[in-house]
């Protein structure tokens, strides 16, 4: 055993036994501490950013830009459609504006007169009443035929068709605007006034404009 004073020990004496010597503790590595702090800060920042993104998505704010773009597209479509929009279809005429000739093509007498009287009650003007022309007499198998000029196909014939369900609509080369109602073999009576009025209301009701998604 011996007494030694190693250099740098502040003049203190230590007892040394065996073959081991006292060693100084190394200072902590500052770089490792700094890296740990930086990594923790990055992780915290990522967590906060992810939370904000979730709030935007579930709160609806994430779609604000897309909604603005959709509105702009709709506005442009309205502007383009307005310049090339099709003109509204003409409204069908009222019954009072139509003159109807009633002809009986069946073997049952009196049908034309009774039918003409009923049409008059419903607001139609009545023209000729009598037996059907030879080309149709006893040759109409259905409830009837509605006959008129070609210009009547889009409106007047449709208005008259509301009074007789199942009637065939045809056009010819006549010059006037009068319509013919030719009663057929299965004719029994005109449509019920309530049903006819409902069909006429649907015919004269304008159809709504087509809708566009997301506009």
Buried (B, 14 or more C-beta within 10 A) or exposed (E): EEEEEEEEEEEEEEEBEEEEEEEEEEEEEEEEEEEEEEEEEEEEEEEEEEEEEEEEEEEEEEEEEEEEEBEEEBEEEEEEEEEEEEEEEEEBBEBEBBBBBBBBBBEEEEBBEBBBEBBBEBEBBBBEBEBBEEEBBEEBEBBBBBBBBEEBEEBBBBBBBBBBBEBBBEBEEBEEBBBBBBBBBEBEEBBEEEEBBEBBEEBBEEEEEEEEEEE
